[in-house]
Amino acid sequence: MSGGNCPETPRQKMIGMMYLFLTAMLALNVSGELLQAFQLVDSSIRKTIETMENKNSLLYSDFESAYATNEKKVSDQYHNALEVKAEADSLFKHIQDLKTLIVQTADGPEATPTQYTSLDNQDIAAQLMITERGGARSKELKEHLIHYRDLLSEMVDPADTALLNALERTLTPKDPPRSEGEGRSWESEKFEHLPMSAVMALMSQLQSEVRNMESDMIRYLYGKIDEGSFKFNSVEAIVIPRSEYVIRGDEYYAEIMLAARDTTQPPIVTVNGEELPINNGRGILRIPANSTGEKEWSGEIAVMGPDGTYTRRHVTGSYLVSQPGVVISPTKMNVFYVGVENPVEVSVPGVPSENLNVRITNARMRKVRGNEFSVSPNANSAGKQAIVSVSTTLNGQTQNLGSQPFRIKRVPDPVATVAGMRGGGIGKNLLLAQRAVIAKMDNFDFDLRFNITNFRISTIRDGYLQFVDSESGVITTEQKDLIRGVGIGGVVLFNNIQAKGPDGSTRDLGSLSFTIQ
């Protein structure tokens, strides 16, 4: 997990947006409706925490299974994970106990952090966390946060800077920036001059950050386990044939292996009672194709486990041996895309390419050279099939050699990027240096380009939503002026992003969210 492999997840973006929304509401006058809105934000954060806790439970279950299977390999990371869990639970409970103390001091012993009446009380939280005992409760909470941060950081390799930076940024109780010569402390920002419903939401936000960092750490530790045999709780036998279609005179070739394996313990593979040669952990099966028809075979894979005993899995396979026939192979994928030239190869063993007659439905086909063709689906043909039919003339008569259907699809949507990013933290100068929003095709084999036709930049300034539109992909001067007014921690949203592709259709590319660092 290197410094560049820890991008902001959708969950983290959602939590950040809720925190931004909460901060914006705090700038407004406190009304009954606003107090209830704080409660709604608190409820949303608590639901997010519940979801994270469920996902964390699954990760811990995976650790338990891996530890039970191979204690020696998993032991170090497993005990690190248990230490993370214990500290996360302790800090989470610490915050929960403080929430309970605050609401019960205000409303009595029956009150809970989810059921209390003093929504607008602005005195109790500050009294307990700042005034009483010289602010000892706030100091203890800050020390607990720092201890949790340091514990997690010690388990991270120094090269994994992205995770280290996330821990530092999320779990360090820093004082907010000074404003007009006046400085506020971290505890003052969290507990002073705020209605109780807002304090509860801010403390739930702290709890969500505890669980969020716990989740990131457990995934990180789990990824550090060496991927060896029996790490997971299921071992599957797989067969990898070179082809399930074999021409008479050729041979059927397949590689047989376990989906999870230990390179220090190669498997023993037998088929029809004979042991196969092993190459890179794979049994190599070769069966001469001397006759046509459907063929079947069966065998067994055995691998030695950590305890020295063999685990065995039964495996079967089948293949079809036939006479030579037409081969229609898309060069790049098994579909044709509207608006691009789709390469395809058509061949028939034993028949020269110049003697082949190739036809297609719902598209145009152009011969490039030899057995190579280019297919251009008709406009509005997405969702239909293009059937490629092949025939030849033998002894003056036309003989159909076969046909093959292909799905016709429209080109997939590109993704919008700014500075090569799809959102997350960004320096203001870097953002201001960008000239345009770029539409990028990810994991797509064809070389084609989408042009951004319009987008909007939005942000919250002085408690109000402000936005500026662009009628192209270029970031305008007015939009950059809007960005210049956003402070550190502010959010800049690129939304209403649209692009036009080679097929002429307009695509909605969603939005990008950047936090100024």
VEXDREN-2710 file (C-alpha; in Angstrom, 1 decimal):
% VEXDREN-2710
k/r/px/py/pz
1/MET/0.0/0.0/0.0
2/SER/2.1/2.9/-1.3
3/GLY/1.6/6.6/-0.9
4/GLY/-0.6/6.7/-4.0
5/ASN/-2.8/3.8/-3.3
6/CYS/-5.1/5.3/-0.6
7/PRO/-7.6/7.4/-2.6
8/GLU/-10.6/9.0/-0.8
9/THR/-13.4/6.4/-0.8
10/PRO/-17.1/7.2/-1.5
11/ARG/-17.8/6.6/2.2
12/GLN/-15.2/9.2/3.2
13/LYS/-16.6/11.7/0.7
14/MET/-20.1/11.2/2.2
15/ILE/-18.8/11.7/5.7
16/GLY/-16.9/14.8/4.6
17/MET/-20.0/16.3/2.9
18/MET/-22.1/15.7/6.0
19/TYR/-19.5/17.4/8.1
20/LEU/-19.4/20.3/5.7
21/PHE/-23.2/20.5/5.9
22/LEU/-23.1/20.5/9.7
23/THR/-20.5/23.2/9.7
24/ALA/-22.5/25.4/7.3
25/MET/-25.6/25.0/9.5
26/LEU/-23.7/26.1/12.6
27/ALA/-23.1/29.5/10.9
28/LEU/-26.8/30.1/10.7
29/ASN/-29.2/31.3/13.5
30/VAL/-30.4/28.5/15.7
31/SER/-34.1/27.7/15.1
32/GLY/-36.3/24.8/16.0
33/GLU/-36.0/23.5/12.5
34/LEU/-32.3/23.8/12.5
35/LEU/-32.0/22.0/15.8
36/GLN/-33.9/19.1/14.3
37/ALA/-31.7/19.3/11.3
38/PHE/-28.7/18.7/13.5
39/GLN/-30.4/15.6/14.9
40/LEU/-31.0/14.4/11.3
41/VAL/-27.3/14.9/10.5
42/ASP/-26.4/13.0/13.8
43/SER/-28.7/10.2/12.8
44/SER/-27.2/10.0/9.3
45/ILE/-23.7/9.8/10.8
46/ARG/-24.7/7.1/13.3
47/LYS/-26.2/5.0/10.4
48/THR/-22.9/5.4/8.6
49/ILE/-21.0/4.2/11.7
50/GLU/-23.3/1.2/11.9
51/THR/-22.5/0.3/8.2
52/MET/-18.8/0.7/8.9
53/GLU/-19.0/-1.5/12.0
54/ASN/-20.7/-4.2/10.0
55/LYS/-18.0/-4.1/7.3
56/ASN/-15.3/-4.1/10.0
57/SER/-16.9/-7.2/11.5
58/LEU/-16.5/-9.0/8.1
59/LEU/-12.9/-8.0/7.9
60/TYR/-12.2/-9.3/11.4
61/SER/-14.0/-12.6/10.4
62/ASP/-11.7/-12.9/7.4
63/PHE/-8.7/-12.4/9.8
64/GLU/-10.1/-15.1/12.1
65/SER/-10.4/-17.6/9.2
66/ALA/-6.9/-16.8/7.9
67/TYR/-5.4/-17.1/11.4
68/ALA/-7.2/-20.4/11.9
69/THR/-5.8/-21.7/8.6
70/ASN/-2.2/-20.5/8.8
71/GLU/-1.3/-19.2/12.2
72/LYS/2.4/-18.7/11.4
73/LYS/1.8/-16.4/8.4
74/VAL/-1.0/-14.4/9.9
75/SER/0.0/-14.1/13.5
76/ASP/1.7/-10.7/13.5
77/GLN/-0.9/-8.9/11.5
78/TYR/-3.7/-10.7/13.3
79/HIS/-2.6/-9.5/16.7
80/ASN/-2.0/-6.0/15.3
81/ALA/-5.6/-6.1/14.1
82/LEU/-6.8/-7.2/17.6
83/GLU/-4.9/-4.3/19.1
84/VAL/-6.4/-1.8/16.7
85/LYS/-9.9/-3.2/17.5
86/ALA/-9.4/-2.9/21.2
87/GLU/-8.1/0.7/21.0
88/ALA/-10.8/1.7/18.6
89/ASP/-13.5/0.2/20.8
90/SER/-12.0/2.0/23.8
91/LEU/-11.9/5.4/22.1
92/PHE/-15.4/5.0/20.7
93/LYS/-16.8/4.1/24.2
94/HIS/-14.9/7.1/25.7
95/ILE/-16.7/9.4/23.3
96/GLN/-20.0/7.6/23.8
97/ASP/-19.6/8.0/27.6
98/LEU/-19.0/11.7/27.3
99/LYS/-22.1/12.1/25.1
100/THR/-24.1/10.2/27.8
101/LEU/-22.7/12.4/30.5
102/ILE/-23.6/15.6/28.6
103/VAL/-27.3/14.7/27.9
104/GLN/-27.9/13.2/31.4
105/THR/-26.4/16.3/33.1
106/ALA/-28.9/18.3/31.1
107/ASP/-32.0/16.1/31.1
108/GLY/-31.5/13.6/33.9
109/PRO/-30.5/9.9/34.2
110/GLU/-33.2/8.7/31.7
111/ALA/-31.7/10.7/28.8
112/THR/-29.5/9.0/26.1
113/PRO/-27.5/10.5/23.2
114/THR/-30.3/9.5/20.9
115/GLN/-33.2/10.5/23.2
116/TYR/-32.9/13.9/24.9
117/THR/-34.9/17.1/25.1
118/SER/-32.4/19.9/25.6
119/LEU/-31.7/20.3/21.9
120/ASP/-30.9/24.1/22.3
121/ASN/-28.8/24.0/25.5
122/GLN/-25.5/25.7/24.9
123/ASP/-24.1/25.6/28.4
124/ILE/-23.8/22.0/29.6
125/ALA/-21.3/20.8/27.0
126/ALA/-18.9/23.7/27.6
127/GLN/-19.3/23.4/31.4
128/LEU/-18.4/19.7/31.4
129/MET/-15.7/19.8/28.7
130/ILE/-14.0/23.2/29.3
131/THR/-14.9/24.8/32.6
132/GLU/-15.1/21.9/35.1
133/ARG/-11.8/20.3/36.3
134/GLY/-9.8/22.8/34.2
135/GLY/-10.9/21.2/31.0
136/ALA/-9.6/17.8/32.0
137/ARG/-12.2/15.9/30.1
138/SER/-11.2/17.6/26.8
139/LYS/-7.5/17.0/27.5
140/GLU/-8.2/13.3/28.2
141/LEU/-10.2/13.0/25.0
142/LYS/-7.5/14.7/22.9
143/GLU/-4.8/12.5/24.5
144/HIS/-6.9/9.4/23.7
145/LEU/-7.2/10.5/20.0
146/ILE/-3.5/11.1/19.8
147/HIS/-2.7/7.8/21.4
148/TYR/-5.0/6.0/18.9
149/ARG/-3.4/7.9/16.0
150/ASP/0.2/7.0/17.2
151/LEU/-0.7/3.3/17.8
152/LEU/-2.0/3.0/14.2
153/SER/0.8/5.0/12.7
154/GLU/3.4/2.7/14.3
155/MET/1.9/-0.3/12.4
156/VAL/2.2/1.5/9.0
157/ASP/5.3/1.3/6.8
158/PRO/7.0/4.7/6.4
159/ALA/6.6/4.4/2.6
160/ASP/2.8/4.3/2.9
161/THR/2.5/8.0/3.1
162/ALA/-1.1/8.3/2.0
163/LEU/-2.4/6.3/5.0
164/LEU/0.0/8.0/7.4
165/ASN/-1.2/11.4/6.2
166/ALA/-4.8/10.3/6.5
167/LEU/-4.2/9.2/10.1
168/GLU/-2.5/12.5/10.9
169/ARG/-5.2/14.6/9.3
170/THR/-8.2/12.7/10.7
171/LEU/-7.1/11.9/14.3
172/THR/-5.1/15.0/15.3
173/PRO/-7.1/17.4/17.4
174/LYS/-5.8/20.6/15.9
175/ASP/-6.9/24.1/16.8
176/PRO/-8.8/25.8/14.0
177/PRO/-7.1/28.6/12.0
178/ARG/-7.1/32.0/13.7
179/SER/-9.7/34.4/12.4
180/GLU/-9.3/38.2/12.6
181/GLY/-6.6/37.9/15.3
182/GLU/-8.7/35.6/17.5
183/GLY/-7.8/32.0/18.1
184/ARG/-10.1/29.2/19.2
185/SER/-9.1/25.9/20.7
186/TRP/-10.1/22.5/19.4
187/GLU/-12.3/22.0/22.4
188/SER/-13.9/25.4/22.0
189/GLU/-14.8/24.6/18.4
190/LYS/-16.4/21.3/19.4
191/PHE/-18.3/22.2/22.7
192/GLU/-18.6/26.0/23.2
193/HIS/-21.5/28.2/22.1
194/LEU/-23.1/25.3/20.3
195/PRO/-26.6/23.8/20.8
196/MET/-26.5/20.3/22.3
197/SER/-27.9/18.7/19.1
198/ALA/-24.9/20.1/17.2
199/VAL/-22.5/18.9/19.9
200/MET/-23.9/15.4/19.6
201/ALA/-23.5/15.5/15.8
202/LEU/-19.9/16.7/16.1
203/MET/-19.1/13.9/18.6
204/SER/-20.7/11.3/16.4
205/GLN/-18.5/12.7/13.6
206/LEU/-15.5/11.9/15.9
207/GLN/-16.8/8.4/16.4
208/SER/-17.2/7.9/12.6
209/GLU/-13.6/9.0/12.1
210/VAL/-12.5/6.4/14.7
211/ARG/-14.3/3.7/12.9
212/ASN/-13.2/4.9/9.5
213/MET/-9.5/4.8/10.4
214/GLU/-10.1/1.4/12.1
215/SER/-11.5/0.1/8.7
216/ASP/-8.6/1.5/6.7
217/MET/-6.1/0.0/9.1
218/ILE/-7.7/-3.4/9.1
219/ARG/-7.8/-3.5/5.3
220/TYR/-4.2/-2.4/5.3
221/LEU/-3.1/-5.1/7.8
222/TYR/-5.1/-7.8/6.0
223/GLY/-3.4/-6.8/2.7
224/LYS/0.0/-7.3/4.4
225/ILE/-0.6/-11.1/4.8
226/ASP/1.3/-13.1/2.3
227/GLU/-1.1/-14.6/-0.3
228/GLY/-0.4/-18.3/0.3
229/SER/-2.4/-21.4/0.2
230/PHE/-5.3/-21.8/2.6
231/LYS/-5.4/-18.2/3.5
232/PHE/-9.0/-18.2/2.7
233/ASN/-11.7/-20.5/3.9
234/SER/-12.4/-22.2/0.6
235/VAL/-10.1/-23.8/-1.9
236/GLU/-11.5/-24.2/-5.5
237/ALA/-10.1/-26.5/-8.2
238/ILE/-10.1/-24.8/-11.6
239/VAL/-9.5/-25.9/-15.2
240/ILE/-8.0/-23.5/-17.8
241/PRO/-8.3/-25.0/-21.3
242/ARG/-6.5/-23.4/-24.2
243/SER/-9.8/-24.0/-26.0
244/GLU/-12.9/-26.1/-25.6
245/TYR/-13.2/-26.3/-29.4
246/VAL/-10.7/-28.8/-30.9
247/ILE/-10.2/-29.7/-34.5
248/ARG/-9.5/-33.3/-35.4
249/GLY/-5.7/-33.9/-35.7
250/ASP/-5.0/-31.2/-33.1
251/GLU/-4.9/-31.8/-29.3
252/TYR/-6.9/-30.7/-26.3
253/TYR/-4.7/-28.7/-23.9
254/ALA/-5.7/-27.5/-20.4
255/GLU/-4.0/-26.3/-17.2
256/ILE/-5.4/-27.6/-13.9
257/MET/-4.7/-25.8/-10.6
258/LEU/-6.1/-24.6/-7.3
259/ALA/-7.4/-21.0/-7.2
260/ALA/-5.4/-20.4/-3.9
261/ARG/-2.0/-22.1/-3.7
262/ASP/1.3/-22.0/-1.9
263/THR/4.3/-21.8/-4.2
264/THR/6.3/-23.8/-1.8
265/GLN/3.8/-26.7/-2.0
266/PRO/3.0/-27.6/-5.6
267/PRO/-0.1/-29.8/-6.1
268/ILE/-0.3/-33.4/-7.2
269/VAL/-2.7/-33.7/-10.2
270/THR/-3.9/-37.0/-11.6
271/VAL/-6.3/-37.5/-14.5
272/ASN/-7.7/-40.9/-15.5
273/GLY/-5.3/-42.5/-12.9
274/GLU/-2.1/-40.9/-14.3
275/GLU/-0.1/-38.1/-12.6
276/LEU/0.4/-35.0/-14.7
277/PRO/3.6/-32.9/-15.0
278/ILE/3.5/-29.7/-13.0
279/ASN/4.5/-26.3/-14.4
280/ASN/4.3/-23.2/-12.0
281/GLY/1.8/-25.0/-9.8
282/ARG/-0.4/-26.1/-12.7
283/GLY/-1.0/-29.6/-14.0
284/ILE/-0.6/-29.8/-17.7
285/LEU/-3.1/-32.1/-19.4
286/ARG/-2.7/-33.1/-23.1
287/ILE/-5.2/-35.4/-24.8
288/PRO/-4.8/-36.2/-28.5
289/ALA/-8.0/-35.4/-30.5
290/ASN/-8.1/-38.5/-32.7
291/SER/-11.9/-38.6/-33.2
292/THR/-14.8/-36.2/-33.3
293/GLY/-17.5/-35.8/-30.7
294/GLU/-17.9/-34.7/-27.0
295/LYS/-15.2/-35.9/-24.7
296/GLU/-15.1/-36.1/-20.9
297/TRP/-12.4/-36.6/-18.3
298/SER/-12.0/-36.7/-14.5
299/GLY/-9.2/-36.4/-12.0
300/GLU/-8.1/-35.2/-8.6
301/ILE/-5.9/-32.4/-7.2
302/ALA/-4.1/-32.9/-3.9
303/VAL/-2.1/-30.2/-2.0
304/MET/-0.4/-30.4/1.4
305/GLY/-1.8/-28.2/4.1
306/PRO/0.1/-26.4/7.0
307/ASP/-0.5/-29.5/9.2
308/GLY/1.2/-31.9/6.7
309/THR/-2.0/-33.6/5.6
310/TYR/-3.3/-33.5/2.0
311/THR/-6.5/-31.8/0.9
312/ARG/-8.1/-33.3/-2.1
313/ARG/-10.5/-31.9/-4.7
314/HIS/-12.3/-33.8/-7.4
315/VAL/-12.2/-32.1/-10.9
316/THR/-13.9/-32.9/-14.2
317/GLY/-13.9/-31.4/-17.7
318/SER/-15.3/-31.9/-21.1
319/TYR/-14.5/-30.7/-24.6
320/LEU/-15.9/-31.0/-28.1
321/VAL/-13.8/-32.3/-31.1
322/SER/-15.2/-31.3/-34.5
323/GLN/-14.3/-30.9/-38.1
324/PRO/-12.7/-27.6/-39.1
325/GLY/-15.2/-24.6/-39.3
326/VAL/-15.3/-20.9/-39.5
327/VAL/-13.5/-18.8/-36.9
328/ILE/-14.9/-15.3/-36.4
329/SER/-12.8/-13.4/-33.8
330/PRO/-13.2/-9.8/-32.7
331/THR/-9.7/-8.4/-32.3
332/LYS/-10.4/-6.4/-29.2
333/MET/-13.5/-7.7/-27.5
334/ASN/-16.7/-9.7/-28.0
335/VAL/-19.0/-6.7/-28.8
336/PHE/-19.2/-4.1/-31.5
337/TYR/-19.4/-0.4/-30.4
338/VAL/-21.4/2.3/-32.3
339/GLY/-19.3/5.2/-33.5
340/VAL/-15.9/3.4/-33.7
341/GLU/-14.2/1.0/-36.1
342/ASN/-14.3/-2.4/-34.6
343/PRO/-11.5/-4.8/-35.8
344/VAL/-12.5/-8.4/-36.4
345/GLU/-10.7/-11.4/-37.9
346/VAL/-12.6/-14.1/-40.0
347/SER/-10.8/-17.3/-41.0
348/VAL/-11.6/-20.9/-42.0
349/PRO/-8.9/-23.5/-41.7
350/GLY/-8.1/-24.8/-45.2
351/VAL/-9.9/-22.0/-47.1
352/PRO/-7.9/-19.0/-48.4
353/SER/-9.2/-15.6/-47.1
354/GLU/-9.8/-14.4/-50.7
355/ASN/-12.3/-17.2/-51.2
356/LEU/-14.5/-16.1/-48.2
357/ASN/-17.7/-14.2/-48.6
358/VAL/-18.4/-12.3/-45.4
359/ARG/-21.7/-10.5/-44.7
360/ILE/-23.0/-8.7/-41.6
361/THR/-26.4/-7.3/-40.4
362/ASN/-27.0/-3.9/-38.7
363/ALA/-23.5/-2.8/-39.6
364/ARG/-21.1/-2.0/-42.4
365/MET/-18.0/-4.2/-42.9
366/ARG/-14.8/-3.2/-44.6
367/LYS/-12.0/-5.5/-45.5
368/VAL/-8.6/-4.2/-44.3
369/ARG/-6.3/-6.9/-45.5
370/GLY/-6.1/-10.7/-45.5
371/ASN/-8.6/-12.0/-43.0
372/GLU/-8.8/-8.7/-41.1
373/PHE/-12.0/-6.6/-41.3
374/SER/-13.4/-3.4/-39.8
375/VAL/-17.0/-3.2/-38.5
376/SER/-19.0/0.0/-38.1
377/PRO/-22.4/-0.6/-36.5
378/ASN/-25.3/1.4/-37.9
379/ALA/-26.5/4.5/-35.9
380/ASN/-29.2/3.7/-33.3
381/SER/-28.3/0.0/-33.5
382/ALA/-27.2/-0.2/-29.8
383/GLY/-28.9/-3.1/-28.1
384/LYS/-29.3/-5.1/-31.2
385/GLN/-27.2/-7.9/-32.7
386/ALA/-24.8/-7.9/-35.6
387/ILE/-24.7/-11.4/-37.2
388/VAL/-21.5/-12.1/-39.2
389/SER/-22.2/-14.8/-41.8
390/VAL/-19.4/-16.6/-43.8
391/SER/-19.7/-18.6/-47.0
392/THR/-17.5/-19.8/-49.8
393/THR/-17.9/-21.1/-53.3
394/LEU/-16.9/-24.7/-53.9
395/ASN/-17.3/-26.4/-57.2
396/GLY/-19.6/-23.6/-58.4
397/GLN/-21.9/-23.9/-55.4
398/THR/-22.2/-21.6/-52.4
399/GLN/-21.5/-23.3/-49.1
400/ASN/-22.4/-21.7/-45.8
401/LEU/-19.6/-22.1/-43.3
402/GLY/-21.3/-20.6/-40.2
403/SER/-22.3/-17.4/-38.5
404/GLN/-21.8/-15.7/-35.2
405/PRO/-23.8/-13.0/-33.4
406/PHE/-22.2/-10.1/-31.7
407/ARG/-23.8/-7.6/-29.3
408/ILE/-23.9/-4.0/-30.3
409/LYS/-23.3/-1.5/-27.6
410/ARG/-22.8/2.2/-27.4
411/VAL/-19.4/3.4/-26.3
412/PRO/-19.3/3.4/-22.4
413/ASP/-19.3/6.7/-20.6
414/PRO/-15.9/8.3/-19.9
415/VAL/-15.0/9.6/-16.5
416/ALA/-14.4/13.3/-15.8
417/THR/-11.0/14.3/-14.3
418/VAL/-9.4/17.5/-13.1
419/ALA/-5.6/17.4/-12.7
420/GLY/-5.8/13.7/-13.4
421/MET/-8.0/13.2/-10.3
422/ARG/-11.6/12.3/-9.7
423/GLY/-11.9/14.2/-6.5
424/GLY/-10.3/14.3/-3.0
425/GLY/-7.8/16.7/-1.4
426/ILE/-6.0/19.1/-3.7
427/GLY/-3.9/22.2/-3.3
428/LYS/-5.6/25.5/-4.4
429/ASN/-2.7/26.5/-6.6
430/LEU/-2.7/23.1/-8.3
431/LEU/-6.5/23.4/-8.9
432/LEU/-6.1/27.0/-10.2
433/ALA/-3.4/25.8/-12.6
434/GLN/-5.7/23.5/-14.4
435/ARG/-7.1/24.6/-17.8
436/ALA/-9.9/22.3/-18.3
437/VAL/-12.0/19.3/-17.2
438/ILE/-10.9/16.2/-19.2
439/ALA/-13.1/13.2/-20.2
440/LYS/-11.0/10.1/-19.9
441/MET/-11.8/6.5/-21.1
442/ASP/-10.8/4.0/-18.5
443/ASN/-10.1/0.4/-19.4
444/PHE/-11.4/0.8/-22.9
445/ASP/-9.4/-0.7/-25.8
446/PHE/-10.3/1.8/-28.5
447/ASP/-8.6/5.1/-29.0
448/LEU/-11.4/7.7/-29.0
449/ARG/-12.1/11.0/-27.5
450/PHE/-15.0/12.7/-25.7
451/ASN/-15.2/16.5/-25.5
452/ILE/-16.6/18.2/-22.4
453/THR/-19.5/20.5/-23.5
454/ASN/-20.4/22.1/-20.2
455/PHE/-20.0/21.9/-16.5
456/ARG/-20.6/23.9/-13.3
457/ILE/-18.3/24.8/-10.4
458/SER/-20.1/25.2/-7.0
459/THR/-19.0/26.0/-3.5
460/ILE/-20.4/27.3/-0.2
461/ARG/-19.2/30.7/0.7
462/ASP/-20.4/32.7/3.7
463/GLY/-23.1/30.1/4.3
464/TYR/-24.5/30.4/0.7
465/LEU/-24.2/28.2/-2.3
466/GLN/-22.4/29.9/-5.2
467/PHE/-21.8/28.6/-8.7
468/VAL/-20.4/29.5/-12.1
469/ASP/-21.1/27.7/-15.4
470/SER/-18.8/26.9/-18.3
471/GLU/-20.2/26.2/-21.8
472/SER/-17.1/24.1/-22.7
473/GLY/-14.5/22.0/-21.0
474/VAL/-12.4/25.1/-20.2
475/ILE/-12.3/26.3/-16.6
476/THR/-13.2/30.0/-17.1
477/THR/-11.7/33.0/-15.4
478/GLU/-14.9/33.6/-13.4
479/GLN/-14.8/30.0/-12.2
480/LYS/-11.2/30.4/-11.0
481/ASP/-12.2/33.6/-9.2
482/LEU/-14.8/31.6/-7.3
483/ILE/-12.1/29.0/-6.4
484/ARG/-9.7/31.6/-5.2
485/GLY/-12.2/32.5/-2.5
486/VAL/-12.4/29.0/-1.0
487/GLY/-10.3/28.5/2.1
488/ILE/-8.4/25.5/3.3
489/GLY/-10.9/22.7/4.1
490/GLY/-13.5/24.2/1.7
491/VAL/-15.2/22.0/-0.9
492/VAL/-15.2/22.8/-4.6
493/LEU/-17.8/20.8/-6.6
494/PHE/-17.6/20.2/-10.3
495/ASN/-21.1/19.1/-11.3
496/ASN/-23.5/19.0/-14.3
497/ILE/-20.6/17.7/-16.3
498/GLN/-21.6/16.7/-19.8
499/ALA/-19.5/15.3/-22.8
500/LYS/-20.1/14.5/-26.4
501/GLY/-18.6/11.4/-28.0
502/PRO/-17.9/10.2/-31.5
503/ASP/-21.4/8.7/-31.8
504/GLY/-22.9/12.2/-31.3
505/SER/-24.6/11.4/-28.0
506/THR/-24.3/13.6/-25.0
507/ARG/-23.3/11.9/-21.7
508/ASP/-23.8/13.0/-18.2
509/LEU/-20.6/12.4/-16.3
510/GLY/-21.8/13.2/-12.7
511/SER/-19.7/15.4/-10.4
512/LEU/-16.3/15.7/-8.8
513/SER/-15.7/16.9/-5.2
514/PHE/-12.4/18.5/-4.2
515/THR/-11.4/19.6/-0.7
516/ILE/-8.9/22.5/-0.6
517/GLN/-5.7/21.5/1.3
END
